[in-house]
């Protein structure tokens, strides 16, 4: 059986064995990292960060100045990359992409959706962001500028959507924030 015919789990295990044999890490460290990534990684984490920013002006300022510190203050890990929060305003709408692969803050948004990883999204949102946003059902007025942020292995982005109207508690606000809103392909 050739390498390409092996089930994905077997290929992953062979790669792990090679990395461990090269002395780059240990099985225990790999397991701990996977546990950290997968246990509790969900869009509600990013939603909690945004809802806190909407209800706590001091936290909002920290989030916009040092998103890693702000995420850490709520107990979320962003180890291994710089997190940058970009805020939507009446004049500016932000959308995130990773044109080279699919870099993405998994611990804050959960596993990336298939459309985020797709070549069509990665190439088109840079060239024609309004058209792509319209395909997601988000029609922006012509006077609203669109900023496209290209994530990388070093820097990941979190969109802070515009706060919905109404006198809502922080917990109620958490339920209004979606993964698409945190990427910038939907409004709240």
C-alpha positions in Angstrom: 0.0 0.0 0.0 1.5 3.4 -1.0 1.7 6.3 1.4 -1.2 8.1 -0.5 -3.4 5.0 -0.1 -3.1 5.0 3.7 -6.0 6.3 5.7 -5.5 9.9 6.9 -5.1 8.9 10.5 -2.2 6.5 9.6 -0.5 9.3 7.6 -0.9 11.7 10.4 0.5 9.2 12.9 3.6 8.6 10.6 4.2 12.3 10.5 3.9 12.6 14.3 6.4 9.7 14.7 8.9 11.5 12.4 8.6 14.8 14.2 9.0 13.0 17.6 12.0 11.0 16.2 13.6 14.2 15.0 13.5 15.5 18.6 11.2 18.4 17.7 8.5 17.5 20.2 7.1 14.7 22.3 3.9 12.7 22.0 2.8 14.3 25.3 3.3 17.8 24.0 1.5 17.0 20.7 -1.5 15.6 22.7 -1.5 18.6 25.1 -1.5 21.0 22.1 -4.4 19.1 20.4 -6.4 19.1 23.7 -5.9 22.8 24.0 -7.0 23.4 20.4 -10.0 21.2 20.4 -11.3 21.2 23.9 -13.5 24.2 24.3 -12.6 25.7 20.9 -15.9 27.3 19.8 -17.3 30.5 18.3 -18.9 31.3 21.7 -15.3 32.1 22.9 -15.0 34.9 20.4 -18.6 35.9 21.1 -17.7 36.3 24.8 -14.8 38.6 23.9 -17.0 40.8 21.7 -19.9 40.9 24.1 -17.5 42.0 26.9 -16.0 44.7 24.6 -19.5 46.0 23.9 -20.4 46.2 27.6 -17.0 47.3 29.1 -15.3 50.3 27.5 -12.0 49.6 29.3 -12.0 46.0 28.0 -12.8 47.3 24.5 -9.8 49.6 24.5 -7.6 46.7 25.7 -9.0 44.5 23.0 -8.3 47.0 20.3 -4.8 47.8 21.6 -3.6 44.2 22.7 -6.1 41.5 21.7 -3.8 38.8 23.1 -4.0 40.4 26.5 -7.7 40.9 26.3 -8.4 37.3 25.3 -6.1 36.1 28.0 -8.0 38.2 30.6 -11.0 36.0 29.8 -9.0 32.8 30.0 -8.6 32.2 26.2 -5.3 31.1 24.8 -3.8 32.8 21.7 -0.4 31.3 22.2 1.6 31.0 19.1 0.2 34.0 17.2 -0.6 37.6 17.5 -4.3 38.3 17.7 -5.5 41.6 16.3 -9.1 42.8 16.8 -10.6 45.0 14.1 -13.8 46.9 14.8 -16.6 47.5 12.4 -18.0 51.1 12.5 -20.8 52.9 10.5 -18.1 53.9 8.0 -15.9 50.7 7.9 -16.7 47.0 7.6 -13.9 44.4 8.2 -13.6 41.0 6.7 -10.9 38.3 7.3 -9.3 35.9 4.9 -6.1 33.9 4.8 -5.1 33.9 1.1 -2.3 31.3 1.5 -4.0 28.7 3.5 -6.6 29.0 6.3 -4.9 30.6 9.3 -7.6 31.3 11.8 -8.0 31.6 15.6 -9.4 28.2 16.3 -9.5 28.5 20.0 -11.7 31.6 19.7 -13.9 30.6 16.6 -13.8 26.8 16.7 -12.8 24.8 13.6 -12.8 26.9 10.4 -15.8 26.5 8.1 -15.2 24.9 4.7 -16.0 28.0 2.8 -13.3 29.9 4.7 -10.7 27.3 3.5 -12.1 27.2 -0.1 -10.0 28.6 -2.9 -13.0 30.6 -4.2 -13.4 32.5 -0.9 -9.7 33.0 -0.4 -9.1 34.5 -3.9 -12.4 36.4 -4.5 -12.8 38.2 -1.2 -9.6 40.1 -1.8 -10.6 41.1 -5.3 -14.3 41.7 -4.9 -15.2 41.8 -1.2 -18.6 43.4 -1.7 -19.7 40.8 -4.2 -18.6 38.0 -1.8 -20.3 39.6 1.1 -23.5 40.0 -0.9 -23.4 36.3 -1.6 -23.4 35.8 2.2 -26.4 38.0 2.3 -24.6 41.1 3.6 -25.3 44.2 1.4 -23.3 47.2 2.6 -24.2 50.8 1.6 -21.8 52.3 -0.9 -20.4 54.8 1.6 -19.2 52.0 3.8 -15.5 51.1 3.1 -14.5 47.5 3.3 -11.2 46.4 4.7 -9.9 42.9 4.0 -7.4 41.6 6.5 -5.1 38.7 5.4 -4.4 36.4 8.3 -1.1 34.5 8.5 0.7 32.1 10.8 2.0 35.0 12.8 -1.2 37.2 12.9 -4.8 36.2 13.2 -7.8 38.5 13.2 -11.1 38.8 15.1 -13.8 41.2 13.8 -15.7 43.1 16.4 -19.1 43.6 14.7 -21.3 46.6 15.4 -23.3 46.2 18.5 -27.0 45.4 18.0 -29.6 47.9 19.2 -31.3 47.4 22.4 -30.6 47.1 26.1 -29.2 43.7 26.2 -27.1 42.0 28.9 -23.6 40.7 28.2 -25.0 37.1 28.1 -27.8 38.1 25.7 -25.2 39.8 23.5 -23.1 36.6 23.4 -26.0 34.8 21.8 -26.2 37.4 19.0 -22.6 37.0 17.8 -21.9 34.3 15.1 -18.7 32.8 13.6 -19.6 34.6 10.4 -19.9 37.9 12.3 -16.4 37.3 13.9 -15.0 36.7 10.4 -16.9 39.7 8.9 -19.1 37.9 6.5 -22.3 38.7 8.4 -23.6 41.5 10.6 -25.0 40.9 14.1 
